[in-house]
Amino acid sequence: MPTAPVASYAFLTPLQVGSLRADNRAEKNAPMTSKRTPKTANVTLRLDAALVRELRVVAAEEGVSLSALLTDRLEILVRERKGYEQARRRALARLEKGFDLHWTPGSRDELHER
């Protein structure tokens, strides 16, 4: 796990920065285990100020942070999209295979009788 650049530590005291760097060194030397925490990445979004105000209200009503609210909604979006794509592939595969209706056509004359 690469350490973050020093510029990102600007809001921390020198003691906190040293502690973070020591944690990163210890993490690099730690044995790999099957229990791994999911990795996260910071993303910068440019949103309208009015939208951000409304999102903060929604987040407060749900008792979560704005980041947690957005993460939850984006995860739902991705999960729904994956589900749709899987269902679409299954349906197309069934159509290509076809269905056996156990029907045999009669003779031409039987089909055209009125």
C-alpha positions as CSV (number, residue, x, y, z in Angstrom):
1,M,0.0,0.0,0.0
2,P,1.7,3.2,-1.1
3,T,1.8,6.0,1.4
4,A,-0.1,9.2,0.7
5,P,1.9,12.3,-0.5
6,V,3.1,14.6,2.2
7,A,0.8,17.4,0.9
8,S,-2.3,15.4,1.9
9,Y,-1.0,15.5,5.5
10,A,-1.2,19.3,5.7
11,F,-4.1,19.3,8.2
12,L,-2.3,16.9,10.6
13,T,0.3,17.7,13.3
14,P,3.8,16.3,12.8
15,L,3.2,13.7,15.5
16,Q,0.0,12.5,13.7
17,V,1.9,12.3,10.4
18,G,4.7,10.2,11.9
19,S,2.1,7.9,13.4
20,L,0.4,7.5,10.0
21,R,3.7,6.7,8.3
22,A,4.5,4.2,11.0
23,D,1.1,2.5,10.5
24,N,1.8,2.3,6.8
25,R,5.2,0.7,7.3
26,A,3.6,-1.8,9.7
27,E,0.8,-2.5,7.2
28,K,3.4,-3.3,4.5
29,N,5.1,-5.9,6.7
30,A,1.9,-7.5,8.0
31,P,1.1,-11.0,6.7
32,M,-1.6,-11.3,4.1
33,T,-4.8,-12.6,5.5
34,S,-8.1,-13.7,4.0
35,K,-9.9,-10.9,5.9
36,R,-9.3,-7.8,3.9
37,T,-11.0,-4.6,4.2
38,P,-12.4,-3.2,1.0
39,K,-10.2,-0.5,-0.5
40,T,-11.6,2.9,-1.0
41,A,-10.6,5.8,-3.3
42,N,-11.2,9.5,-2.8
43,V,-13.2,11.1,-5.6
44,T,-13.7,14.8,-6.2
45,L,-17.1,15.8,-7.5
46,R,-18.2,19.2,-8.8
47,L,-21.9,19.6,-7.7
48,D,-24.2,22.6,-7.7
49,A,-24.2,24.3,-4.3
50,A,-28.0,24.0,-4.0
51,L,-27.9,20.3,-4.7
52,V,-25.2,19.8,-2.0
53,R,-27.4,21.7,0.5
54,E,-30.3,19.4,-0.3
55,L,-28.1,16.3,-0.2
56,R,-26.8,17.3,3.3
57,V,-30.4,17.6,4.5
58,V,-31.3,14.2,3.1
59,A,-28.1,12.7,4.7
60,A,-29.0,14.3,8.0
61,E,-32.5,12.9,7.9
62,E,-31.1,9.5,7.3
63,G,-28.5,9.9,10.0
64,V,-25.5,9.3,7.7
65,S,-22.7,11.4,6.3
66,L,-23.0,12.9,2.8
67,S,-20.2,10.6,1.7
68,A,-22.1,7.5,3.1
69,L,-25.3,8.6,1.4
70,L,-23.6,9.0,-2.0
71,T,-21.7,5.7,-1.6
72,D,-24.9,3.9,-0.8
73,R,-26.8,5.3,-3.7
74,L,-24.0,4.6,-6.2
75,E,-23.7,1.0,-4.9
76,I,-27.4,0.5,-5.5
77,L,-27.1,2.0,-9.0
78,V,-24.2,-0.4,-9.9
79,R,-25.9,-3.4,-8.3
80,E,-29.2,-2.8,-10.3
81,R,-27.2,-2.3,-13.5
82,K,-25.3,-5.6,-13.0
83,G,-28.6,-7.4,-12.2
84,Y,-30.2,-6.0,-15.4
85,E,-27.2,-7.1,-17.5
86,Q,-27.2,-10.6,-16.0
87,A,-31.0,-11.0,-16.6
88,R,-30.6,-9.7,-20.2
89,R,-27.8,-12.2,-20.9
90,R,-29.9,-15.1,-19.5
91,A,-32.9,-14.1,-21.5
92,L,-30.9,-13.9,-24.7
93,A,-29.3,-17.3,-24.1
94,R,-32.8,-18.8,-23.6
95,L,-34.0,-17.2,-26.8
96,E,-31.0,-18.6,-28.8
97,K,-31.5,-22.1,-27.4
98,G,-35.2,-21.9,-28.1
99,F,-38.1,-23.6,-26.4
100,D,-39.4,-27.1,-27.1
101,L,-43.2,-26.8,-27.2
102,H,-43.8,-30.5,-28.0
103,W,-45.8,-29.5,-31.0
104,T,-45.7,-31.2,-34.3
105,P,-47.5,-29.6,-37.2
106,G,-50.2,-31.6,-39.0
107,S,-50.3,-32.1,-42.7
108,R,-50.7,-29.1,-45.1
109,D,-54.3,-30.0,-45.8
110,E,-55.1,-30.2,-42.0
111,L,-53.6,-26.8,-41.4
112,H,-55.6,-25.1,-44.2
113,E,-59.0,-26.7,-43.5
114,R,-61.6,-24.3,-42.4
